[in-house]
Amino acid sequence: MKKMEKEYQDLKKKEQEEMAELRRLRRENCLLKQRNELLEAESAELADRLVRGQVSRAEEEETRTYPSTAYSDLESRMKDELMNVKIKFTEQSQTVAELKQEISRLETKYPTPITSPDTEPWKWIS
């Protein structure tokens, strides 16, 4: 019986040691995952900075090599934008003219102003 109790206690002790080791490994795994996430975020940030730096250098090189091309591209974009603004202005002016015609048509159709509590509240107060 004592031999069985001794074996049982040894098994329990070994089980506790294994559980402690398992908890330690889980904690370590969690810390490693956190560290990995931080390193991935840092890596993504560094890659982004590297790409931005390369693009910036390429743009600088392009403007040094082809300064007139850069200005003509800018001028072309500005002309396109100006044309778009003019088109939008024309469309909006046309809409305003149409709305003015509609207002005139309605004023002709209904020459007497319609009063209501919403438009002239003082007339409705007794």
N, CA, C and O atoms as a GROMACS GRO file, in nm:
protein
  504
    1MET      N    1   0.082  -0.118   0.000
    1MET     CA    2   0.000   0.000   0.000
    1MET      C    3   0.087   0.126   0.000
    1MET      O    4   0.059   0.223  -0.070
    2LYS      N    5   0.194   0.121   0.081
    2LYS     CA    6   0.283   0.235   0.088
    2LYS      C    7   0.352   0.258  -0.046
    2LYS      O    8   0.377   0.371  -0.087
    3LYS      N    9   0.381   0.148  -0.113
    3LYS     CA   10   0.444   0.159  -0.243
    3LYS      C   11   0.351   0.231  -0.341
    3LYS      O   12   0.396   0.313  -0.420
    4MET      N   13   0.223   0.200  -0.336
    4MET     CA   14   0.124   0.262  -0.424
    4MET      C   15   0.106   0.410  -0.390
    4MET      O   16   0.090   0.495  -0.478
    5GLU      N   17   0.108   0.438  -0.258
    5GLU     CA   18   0.097   0.579  -0.217
    5GLU      C   19   0.219   0.657  -0.267
    5GLU      O   20   0.207   0.771  -0.312
    6LYS      N   21   0.334   0.596  -0.257
    6LYS     CA   22   0.457   0.660  -0.302
    6LYS      C   23   0.450   0.685  -0.453
    6LYS      O   24   0.486   0.793  -0.500
    7GLU      N   25   0.405   0.584  -0.529
    7GLU     CA   26   0.392   0.600  -0.674
    7GLU      C   27   0.290   0.710  -0.707
    7GLU      O   28   0.310   0.790  -0.798
    8TYR      N   29   0.180   0.712  -0.631
    8TYR     CA   30   0.076   0.813  -0.652
    8TYR      C   31   0.132   0.952  -0.626
    8TYR      O   32   0.109   1.044  -0.704
    9GLN      N   33   0.205   0.969  -0.517
    9GLN     CA   34   0.265   1.099  -0.484
    9GLN      C   35   0.368   1.140  -0.590
    9GLN      O   36   0.377   1.257  -0.627
   10ASP      N   37   0.445   1.043  -0.638
   10ASP     CA   38   0.543   1.073  -0.743
   10ASP      C   39   0.472   1.118  -0.871
   10ASP      O   40   0.514   1.213  -0.937
   11LEU      N   41   0.364   1.047  -0.904
   11LEU     CA   42   0.286   1.086  -1.023
   11LEU      C   43   0.228   1.226  -1.007
   11LEU      O   44   0.233   1.306  -1.101
   12LYS      N   45   0.174   1.256  -0.891
   12LYS     CA   46   0.116   1.389  -0.864
   12LYS      C   47   0.224   1.495  -0.875
   12LYS      O   48   0.202   1.601  -0.934
   13LYS      N   49   0.341   1.467  -0.817
   13LYS     CA   50   0.450   1.564  -0.820
   13LYS      C   51   0.494   1.588  -0.964
   13LYS      O   52   0.516   1.702  -1.006
   14LYS      N   53   0.507   1.480  -1.040
   14LYS     CA   54   0.548   1.492  -1.180
   14LYS      C   55   0.441   1.570  -1.259
   14LYS      O   56   0.475   1.653  -1.343
   15GLU      N   57   0.315   1.544  -1.231
   15GLU     CA   58   0.205   1.614  -1.298
   15GLU      C   59   0.208   1.763  -1.266
   15GLU      O   60   0.187   1.846  -1.354
   16GLN      N   61   0.235   1.798  -1.140
   16GLN     CA   62   0.244   1.939  -1.100
   16GLN      C   63   0.362   2.007  -1.170
   16GLN      O   64   0.351   2.121  -1.214
   17GLU      N   65   0.474   1.936  -1.178
   17GLU     CA   66   0.590   1.992  -1.246
   17GLU      C   67   0.560   2.015  -1.395
   17GLU      O   68   0.597   2.118  -1.452
   18GLU      N   69   0.492   1.919  -1.456
   18GLU     CA   70   0.456   1.933  -1.596
   18GLU      C   71   0.357   2.048  -1.617
   18GLU      O   72   0.366   2.122  -1.715
   19MET      N   73   0.263   2.064  -1.524
   19MET     CA   74   0.167   2.175  -1.533
   19MET      C   75   0.238   2.309  -1.519
   19MET      O   76   0.206   2.405  -1.589
   20ALA      N   77   0.335   2.315  -1.427
   20ALA     CA   78   0.411   2.438  -1.410
   20ALA      C   79   0.490   2.469  -1.538
   20ALA      O   80   0.495   2.583  -1.582
   21GLU      N   81   0.550   2.367  -1.596
   21GLU     CA   82   0.624   2.384  -1.721
   21GLU      C   83   0.529   2.428  -1.833
   21GLU      O   84   0.565   2.514  -1.913
   22LEU      N   85   0.410   2.369  -1.839
   22LEU     CA   86   0.311   2.406  -1.941
   22LEU      C   87   0.268   2.552  -1.925
   22LEU      O   88   0.257   2.624  -2.025
   23ARG      N   89   0.244   2.596  -1.800
   23ARG     CA   90   0.208   2.737  -1.777
   23ARG      C   91   0.322   2.829  -1.819
   23ARG      O   92   0.298   2.933  -1.880
   24ARG      N   93   0.444   2.791  -1.787
   24ARG     CA   94   0.560   2.871  -1.825
   24ARG      C   95   0.571   2.881  -1.977
   24ARG      O   96   0.597   2.988  -2.031
   25LEU      N   97   0.552   2.769  -2.045
   25LEU     CA   98   0.560   2.768  -2.190
   25LEU      C   99   0.448   2.851  -2.253
   25LEU      O  100   0.469   2.920  -2.353
   26ARG      N  101   0.331   2.845  -2.195
   26ARG     CA  102   0.219   2.926  -2.246
   26ARG      C  103   0.248   3.075  -2.230
   26ARG      O  104   0.223   3.154  -2.321
   27ARG      N  105   0.301   3.114  -2.113
   27ARG     CA  106   0.338   3.255  -2.091
   27ARG      C  107   0.444   3.299  -2.192
   27ARG      O  108   0.435   3.407  -2.251
   28GLU      N  109   0.543   3.214  -2.208
   28GLU     CA  110   0.650   3.245  -2.302
   28GLU      C  111   0.595   3.256  -2.445
   28GLU      O  112   0.635   3.344  -2.521
   29ASN      N  113   0.505   3.166  -2.480
   29ASN     CA  114   0.442   3.169  -2.612
   29ASN      C  115   0.365   3.300  -2.633
   29ASN      O  116   0.373   3.362  -2.739
   30CYS      N  117   0.292   3.341  -2.532
   30CYS     CA  118   0.216   3.467  -2.539
   30CYS      C  119   0.311   3.585  -2.558
   30CYS      O  120   0.286   3.672  -2.642
   31LEU      N  121   0.418   3.588  -2.481
   31LEU     CA  122   0.516   3.697  -2.495
   31LEU      C  123   0.581   3.697  -2.633
   31LEU      O  124   0.604   3.802  -2.692
   32LEU      N  125   0.611   3.578  -2.685
   32LEU     CA  126   0.671   3.568  -2.817
   32LEU      C  127   0.573   3.615  -2.926
   32LEU      O  128   0.614   3.678  -3.023
   33LYS      N  129   0.446   3.584  -2.909
   33LYS     CA  130   0.344   3.631  -3.005
   33LYS      C  131   0.336   3.783  -3.004
   33LYS      O  132   0.329   3.847  -3.109
   34GLN      N  133   0.338   3.841  -2.884
   34GLN     CA  134   0.334   3.987  -2.874
   34GLN      C  135   0.457   4.049  -2.940
   34GLN      O  136   0.446   4.147  -3.013
   35ARG      N  137   0.571   3.992  -2.913
   35ARG     CA  138   0.696   4.042  -2.971
   35ARG      C  139   0.692   4.030  -3.123
   35ARG      O  140   0.737   4.120  -3.194
   36ASN      N  141   0.638   3.918  -3.171
   36ASN     CA  142   0.627   3.897  -3.315
   36ASN      C  143   0.536   4.003  -3.378
   36ASN      O  144   0.568   4.056  -3.484
   37GLU      N  145   0.425   4.033  -3.315
   37GLU     CA  146   0.333   4.136  -3.366
   37GLU      C  147   0.401   4.272  -3.371
   37GLU      O  148   0.387   4.346  -3.468
   38LEU      N  149   0.476   4.304  -3.265
   38LEU     CA  150   0.548   4.431  -3.264
   38LEU      C  151   0.651   4.438  -3.376
   38LEU      O  152   0.664   4.539  -3.444
   39LEU      N  153   0.724   4.328  -3.394
   39LEU     CA  154   0.825   4.326  -3.499
   39LEU      C  155   0.762   4.334  -3.638
   39LEU      O  156   0.818   4.398  -3.727
   40GLU      N  157   0.647   4.269  -3.657
   40GLU     CA  158   0.578   4.277  -3.786
   40GLU      C  159   0.532   4.419  -3.813
   40GLU      O  160   0.544   4.469  -3.925
   41ALA      N  161   0.478   4.486  -3.710
   41ALA     CA  162   0.433   4.624  -3.727
   41ALA      C  163   0.552   4.714  -3.760
   41ALA      O  164   0.544   4.800  -3.848
   42GLU      N  165   0.662   4.694  -3.688
   42GLU     CA  166   0.782   4.774  -3.714
   42GLU      C  167   0.835   4.748  -3.854
   42GLU      O  168   0.878   4.840  -3.923
   43SER      N  169   0.832   4.622  -3.895
   43SER     CA  170   0.879   4.586  -4.029
   43SER      C  171   0.793   4.652  -4.136
   43SER      O  172   0.845   4.702  -4.235
   44ALA      N  173   0.661   4.651  -4.116
   44ALA     CA  174   0.570   4.714  -4.212
   44ALA      C  175   0.597   4.865  -4.220
   44ALA      O  176   0.597   4.923  -4.328
   45GLU      N  177   0.619   4.926  -4.104
   45GLU     CA  178   0.648   5.070  -4.100
   45GLU      C  179   0.779   5.100  -4.172
   45GLU      O  180   0.788   5.197  -4.248
   46LEU      N  181   0.880   5.019  -4.148
   46LEU     CA  182   1.009   5.040  -4.214
   46LEU      C  183   0.998   5.020  -4.365
   46LEU      O  184   1.058   5.094  -4.443
   47ALA      N  185   0.922   4.919  -4.405
   47ALA     CA  186   0.904   4.896  -4.549
   47ALA      C  187   0.832   5.014  -4.612
   47ALA      O  188   0.867   5.056  -4.723
   48ASP      N  189   0.732   5.068  -4.543
   48ASP     CA  190   0.659   5.183  -4.593
   48ASP      C  191   0.753   5.304  -4.606
   48ASP      O  192   0.751   5.375  -4.707
   49ARG      N  193   0.833   5.327  -4.503
   49ARG     CA  194   0.929   5.438  -4.508
   49ARG      C  195   1.029   5.420  -4.623
   49ARG      O  196   1.064   5.516  -4.692
   50LEU      N  197   1.074   5.297  -4.642
   50LEU     CA  198   1.168   5.268  -4.750
   50LEU      C  199   1.105   5.299  -4.885
   50LEU      O  200   1.167   5.364  -4.970
   51VAL      N  201   0.983   5.254  -4.906
   51VAL     CA  202   0.916   5.278  -5.034
   51VAL      C  203   0.894   5.427  -5.055
   51VAL      O  204   0.920   5.479  -5.163
   52ARG      N  205   0.847   5.497  -4.949
   52ARG     CA  206   0.827   5.642  -4.962
   52ARG      C  207   0.958   5.713  -4.995
   52ARG      O  208   0.960   5.805  -5.077
   53GLY      N  209   1.066   5.670  -4.932
   53GLY     CA  210   1.197   5.729  -4.959
   53GLY      C  211   1.241   5.704  -5.103
   53GLY      O  212   1.294   5.794  -5.169
   54GLN      N  213   1.221   5.583  -5.151
   54GLN     CA  214   1.258   5.551  -5.289
   54GLN      C  215   1.175   5.632  -5.388
   54GLN      O  216   1.228   5.682  -5.487
   55VAL      N  217   1.045   5.644  -5.362
   55VAL     CA  218   0.957   5.721  -5.449
   55VAL      C  219   1.001   5.868  -5.448
   55VAL      O  220   1.008   5.932  -5.553
   56SER      N  221   1.030   5.918  -5.330
   56SER     CA  222   1.074   6.058  -5.318
   56SER      C  223   1.203   6.082  -5.396
   56SER      O  224   1.215   6.180  -5.469
   57ARG      N  225   1.299   5.992  -5.380
   57ARG     CA  226   1.425   6.006  -5.452
   57ARG      C  227   1.404   5.997  -5.603
   57ARG      O  228   1.467   6.070  -5.679
   58ALA      N  229   1.317   5.907  -5.645
   58ALA     CA  230   1.290   5.892  -5.789
   58ALA      C  231   1.225   6.019  -5.843
   58ALA      O  232   1.257   6.064  -5.953
   59GLU      N  233   1.132   6.076  -5.765
   59GLU     CA  234   1.068   6.200  -5.809
   59GLU      C  235   1.170   6.314  -5.816
   59GLU      O  236   1.169   6.393  -5.911
   60GLU      N  237   1.257   6.322  -5.717
   60GLU     CA  238   1.361   6.425  -5.718
   60GLU      C  239   1.452   6.408  -5.838
   60GLU      O  240   1.487   6.505  -5.905
   61GLU      N  241   1.490   6.285  -5.865
   61GLU     CA  242   1.578   6.257  -5.979
   61GLU      C  243   1.507   6.294  -6.109
   61GLU      O  244   1.568   6.350  -6.200
   62GLU      N  245   1.381   6.262  -6.117
   62GLU     CA  246   1.304   6.293  -6.238
   62GLU      C  247   1.295   6.444  -6.260
   62GLU      O  248   1.310   6.491  -6.372
   63THR      N  249   1.270   6.519  -6.153
   63THR     CA  250   1.261   6.664  -6.169
   63THR      C  251   1.398   6.725  -6.202
   63THR      O  252   1.405   6.825  -6.273
   64ARG      N  253   1.505   6.665  -6.152
   64ARG     CA  254   1.638   6.714  -6.188
   64ARG      C  255   1.672   6.680  -6.332
   64ARG      O  256   1.732   6.760  -6.403
   65THR      N  257   1.634   6.561  -6.375
   65THR     CA  258   1.666   6.516  -6.509
   65THR      C  259   1.576   6.581  -6.614
   65THR      O  260   1.623   6.625  -6.719
   66TYR      N  261   1.446   6.586  -6.583
   66TYR     CA  262   1.348   6.638  -6.678
   66TYR      C  263   1.265   6.750  -6.615
   66TYR      O  264   1.145   6.731  -6.595
   67PRO      N  265   1.325   6.864  -6.582
   67PRO     CA  266   1.248   6.968  -6.514
   67PRO      C  267   1.134   7.022  -6.600
   67PRO      O  268   1.027   7.052  -6.547
   68SER      N  269   1.155   7.036  -6.730
   68SER     CA  270   1.048   7.090  -6.814
   68SER      C  271   0.932   6.992  -6.823
   68SER      O  272   0.816   7.034  -6.833
   69THR      N  273   0.961   6.863  -6.820
   69THR     CA  274   0.855   6.762  -6.825
   69THR      C  275   0.769   6.770  -6.700
   69THR      O  276   0.646   6.761  -6.708
   70ALA      N  277   0.833   6.786  -6.586
   70ALA     CA  278   0.756   6.795  -6.461
   70ALA      C  279   0.666   6.917  -6.463
   70ALA      O  280   0.550   6.910  -6.421
   71TYR      N  281   0.718   7.029  -6.513
   71TYR     CA  282   0.636   7.150  -6.519
   71TYR      C  283   0.524   7.135  -6.622
   71TYR      O  284   0.413   7.182  -6.599
   72SER      N  285   0.554   7.071  -6.733
   72SER     CA  286   0.449   7.056  -6.834
   72SER      C  287   0.341   6.961  -6.785
   72SER      O  288   0.224   6.980  -6.815
   73ASP      N  289   0.380   6.857  -6.708
   73ASP     CA  290   0.279   6.768  -6.649
   73ASP      C  291   0.192   6.845  -6.550
   73ASP      O  292   0.070   6.830  -6.549
   74LEU      N  293   0.255   6.926  -6.469
   74LEU     CA  294   0.180   7.006  -6.373
   74LEU      C  295   0.088   7.103  -6.446
   74LEU      O  296  -0.029   7.119  -6.409
   75GLU      N  297   0.141   7.167  -6.549
   75GLU     CA  298   0.060   7.260  -6.627
   75GLU      C  299  -0.058   7.188  -6.692
   75GLU      O  300  -0.170   7.241  -6.693
   76SER      N  301  -0.034   7.071  -6.743
   76SER     CA  302  -0.140   6.992  -6.805
   76SER      C  303  -0.249   6.956  -6.704
   76SER      O  304  -0.368   6.965  -6.733
   77ARG      N  305  -0.206   6.914  -6.586
   77ARG     CA  306  -0.304   6.879  -6.481
   77ARG      C  307  -0.384   7.001  -6.439
   77ARG      O  308  -0.504   6.993  -6.415
   78MET      N  309  -0.315   7.116  -6.430
   78MET     CA  310  -0.386   7.238  -6.390
   78MET      C  311  -0.487   7.279  -6.498
   78MET      O  312  -0.597   7.323  -6.465
   79LYS      N  313  -0.450   7.266  -6.625
   79LYS     CA  314  -0.543   7.297  -6.733
   79LYS      C  315  -0.664   7.205  -6.730
   79LYS      O  316  -0.777   7.249  -6.748
   80ASP      N  317  -0.639   7.076  -6.705
   80ASP     CA  318  -0.750   6.981  -6.694
   80ASP      C  319  -0.843   7.018  -6.580
   80ASP      O  320  -0.965   7.016  -6.594
   81GLU      N  321  -0.784   7.052  -6.467
   81GLU     CA  322  -0.867   7.089  -6.352
   81GLU      C  323  -0.946   7.216  -6.380
   81GLU      O  324  -1.063   7.226  -6.343
   82LEU      N  325  -0.882   7.315  -6.445
   82LEU     CA  326  -0.951   7.439  -6.481
   82LEU      C  327  -1.068   7.408  -6.574
   82LEU      O  328  -1.176   7.465  -6.558
   83MET      N  329  -1.047   7.321  -6.670
   83MET     CA  330  -1.154   7.283  -6.762
   83MET      C  331  -1.268   7.217  -6.686
   83MET      O  332  -1.385   7.245  -6.712
   84ASN      N  333  -1.236   7.130  -6.593
   84ASN     CA  334  -1.341   7.064  -6.513
   84ASN      C  335  -1.419   7.165  -6.431
   84ASN      O  336  -1.541   7.155  -6.419
   85VAL      N  337  -1.350   7.263  -6.374
   85VAL     CA  338  -1.418   7.366  -6.296
   85VAL      C  339  -1.511   7.448  -6.385
   85VAL      O  340  -1.624   7.480  -6.346
   86LYS      N  341  -1.462   7.482  -6.504
   86LYS     CA  342  -1.545   7.560  -6.597
   86LYS      C  343  -1.669   7.481  -6.638
   86LYS      O  344  -1.779   7.537  -6.646
   87ILE      N  345  -1.652   7.352  -6.663
   87ILE     CA  346  -1.767   7.267  -6.700
   87ILE      C  347  -1.867   7.262  -6.585
   87ILE      O  348  -1.987   7.277  -6.606
   88LYS      N  349  -1.817   7.241  -6.464
   88LYS     CA  350  -1.905   7.234  -6.347
   88LYS      C  351  -1.977   7.368  -6.328
   88LYS      O  352  -2.096   7.369  -6.295
   89PHE      N  353  -1.906   7.480  -6.347
   89PHE     CA  354  -1.968   7.612  -6.334
   89PHE      C  355  -2.079   7.630  -6.437
   89PHE      O  356  -2.187   7.680  -6.404
   90THR      N  357  -2.054   7.589  -6.560
   90THR     CA  358  -2.154   7.599  -6.666
   90THR      C  359  -2.277   7.515  -6.631
   90THR      O  360  -2.391   7.560  -6.647
   91GLU      N  361  -2.255   7.393  -6.584
   91GLU     CA  362  -2.366   7.306  -6.546
   91GLU      C  363  -2.447   7.368  -6.433
   91GLU      O  364  -2.570   7.366  -6.435
   92GLN      N  365  -2.379   7.424  -6.334
   92GLN     CA  366  -2.450   7.484  -6.221
   92GLN      C  367  -2.523   7.611  -6.264
   92GLN      O  368  -2.632   7.638  -6.216
   93SER      N  369  -2.465   7.688  -6.354
   93SER     CA  370  -2.532   7.807  -6.405
   93SER      C  371  -2.658   7.768  -6.480
   93SER      O  372  -2.761   7.834  -6.467
   94GLN      N  373  -2.650   7.662  -6.556
   94GLN     CA  374  -2.767   7.614  -6.629
   94GLN      C  375  -2.875   7.568  -6.532
   94GLN      O  376  -2.994   7.594  -6.554
   95THR      N  377  -2.837   7.500  -6.427
   95THR     CA  378  -2.933   7.455  -6.326
   95THR      C  379  -2.999   7.575  -6.260
   95THR      O  380  -3.121   7.575  -6.239
   96VAL      N  381  -2.922   7.677  -6.227
   96VAL     CA  382  -2.978   7.798  -6.165
   96VAL      C  383  -3.078   7.863  -6.260
   96VAL      O  384  -3.186   7.904  -6.218
   97ALA      N  385  -3.043   7.872  -6.390
   97ALA     CA  386  -3.134   7.932  -6.488
   97ALA      C  387  -3.264   7.853  -6.497
   97ALA      O  388  -3.372   7.910  -6.504
   98GLU      N  389  -3.252   7.721  -6.498
   98GLU     CA  390  -3.372   7.636  -6.503
   98GLU      C  391  -3.459   7.656  -6.380
   98GLU      O  392  -3.581   7.663  -6.390
   99LEU      N  393  -3.396   7.666  -6.264
   99LEU     CA  394  -3.472   7.687  -6.141
   99LEU      C  395  -3.540   7.824  -6.141
   99LEU      O  396  -3.653   7.836  -6.094
  100LYS      N  397  -3.472   7.927  -6.194
  100LYS     CA  398  -3.533   8.060  -6.204
  100LYS      C  399  -3.654   8.056  -6.296
  100LYS      O  400  -3.756   8.118  -6.268
  101GLN      N  401  -3.643   7.982  -6.408
  101GLN     CA  402  -3.757   7.969  -6.498
  101GLN      C  403  -3.873   7.899  -6.428
  101GLN      O  404  -3.989   7.939  -6.444
  102GLU      N  405  -3.844   7.798  -6.352
  102GLU     CA  406  -3.949   7.725  -6.279
  102GLU      C  407  -4.016   7.816  -6.178
  102GLU      O  408  -4.138   7.812  -6.161
  103ILE      N  409  -3.936   7.897  -6.109
  103ILE     CA  410  -3.992   7.992  -6.012
  103ILE      C  411  -4.082   8.092  -6.083
  103ILE      O  412  -4.192   8.121  -6.035
  104SER      N  413  -4.038   8.144  -6.197
  104SER     CA  414  -4.119   8.239  -6.273
  104SER      C  415  -4.249   8.173  -6.318
  104SER      O  416  -4.356   8.234  -6.310
  105ARG      N  417  -4.240   8.050  -6.366
  105ARG     CA  418  -4.360   7.978  -6.410
  105ARG      C  419  -4.457   7.961  -6.295
  105ARG      O  420  -4.578   7.980  -6.312
  106LEU      N  421  -4.406   7.924  -6.179
  106LEU     CA  422  -4.493   7.905  -6.063
  106LEU      C  423  -4.552   8.037  -6.014
  106LEU      O  424  -4.667   8.042  -5.972
  107GLU      N  425  -4.472   8.144  -6.019
  107GLU     CA  426  -4.524   8.275  -5.979
  107GLU      C  427  -4.634   8.321  -6.074
  107GLU      O  428  -4.730   8.385  -6.031
  108THR      N  429  -4.620   8.288  -6.202
  108THR     CA  430  -4.724   8.322  -6.299
  108THR      C  431  -4.848   8.238  -6.274
  108THR      O  432  -4.960   8.288  -6.284
  109LYS      N  433  -4.829   8.113  -6.243
  109LYS     CA  434  -4.942   8.022  -6.219
  109LYS      C  435  -5.013   8.057  -6.089
  109LYS      O  436  -5.136   8.049  -6.082
  110TYR      N  437  -4.939   8.096  -5.988
  110TYR     CA  438  -4.996   8.131  -5.857
  110TYR      C  439  -4.954   8.274  -5.823
  110TYR      O  440  -4.859   8.294  -5.747
  111PRO      N  441  -5.024   8.375  -5.878
  111PRO     CA  442  -4.981   8.513  -5.855
  111PRO      C  443  -4.999   8.560  -5.711
  111PRO      O  444  -4.921   8.643  -5.665
  112THR      N  445  -5.099   8.509  -5.639
  112THR     CA  446  -5.123   8.550  -5.502
  112THR      C  447  -5.036   8.465  -5.410
  112THR      O  448  -5.038   8.342  -5.418
  113PRO      N  449  -4.960   8.531  -5.324
  113PRO     CA  450  -4.878   8.451  -5.233
  113PRO      C  451  -4.967   8.368  -5.140
  113PRO      O  452  -5.068   8.417  -5.089
  114ILE      N  453  -4.930   8.249  -5.120
  114ILE     CA  454  -5.003   8.160  -5.030
  114ILE      C  455  -4.949   8.183  -4.890
  114ILE      O  456  -4.828   8.176  -4.868
  115THR      N  457  -5.040   8.210  -4.794
  115THR     CA  458  -4.997   8.229  -4.656
  115THR      C  459  -5.034   8.107  -4.576
  115THR      O  460  -5.138   8.043  -4.599
  116SER      N  461  -4.953   8.077  -4.485
  116SER     CA  462  -4.975   7.964  -4.395
  116SER      C  463  -4.905   7.994  -4.265
  116SER      O  464  -4.824   8.087  -4.259
  117PRO      N  465  -4.933   7.918  -4.162
  117PRO     CA  466  -4.864   7.943  -4.035
  117PRO      C  467  -4.712   7.931  -4.049
  117PRO      O  468  -4.637   7.990  -3.972
  118ASP      N  469  -4.666   7.854  -4.149
  118ASP     CA  470  -4.522   7.836  -4.166
  118ASP      C  471  -4.457   7.958  -4.232
  118ASP      O  472  -4.345   7.995  -4.196
  119THR      N  473  -4.528   8.022  -4.329
  119THR     CA  474  -4.466   8.133  -4.401
  119THR      C  475  -4.490   8.268  -4.334
  119THR      O  476  -4.401   8.353  -4.333
  120GLU      N  477  -4.610   8.287  -4.278
  120GLU     CA  478  -4.642   8.416  -4.212
  120GLU      C  479  -4.717   8.387  -4.082
  120GLU      O  480  -4.840   8.399  -4.079
  121PRO      N  481  -4.648   8.351  -3.978
  121PRO     CA  482  -4.715   8.309  -3.854
  121PRO      C  483  -4.795   8.420  -3.787
  121PRO      O  484  -4.892   8.390  -3.717
  122TRP      N  485  -4.760   8.551  -3.805
  122TRP     CA  486  -4.828   8.658  -3.738
  122TRP      C  487  -4.971   8.674  -3.787
  122TRP      O  488  -5.055   8.727  -3.714
  123LYS      N  489  -5.001   8.630  -3.909
  123LYS     CA  490  -5.136   8.642  -3.961
  123LYS      C  491  -5.230   8.539  -3.900
  123LYS      O  492  -5.352   8.555  -3.906
  124TRP      N  493  -5.177   8.438  -3.841
  124TRP     CA  494  -5.257   8.329  -3.787
  124TRP      C  495  -5.278   8.341  -3.636
  124TRP      O  496  -5.348   8.260  -3.576
  125ILE      N  497  -5.217   8.441  -3.576
  125ILE     CA  498  -5.232   8.458  -3.430
  125ILE      C  499  -5.361   8.534  -3.404
  125ILE      O  500  -5.385   8.640  -3.462
  126SER      N  501  -5.444   8.479  -3.316
  126SER     CA  502  -5.570   8.549  -3.286
  126SER      C  503  -5.564   8.630  -3.160
  126SER      O  504  -5.662   8.694  -3.122
   0.00000   0.00000   0.00000
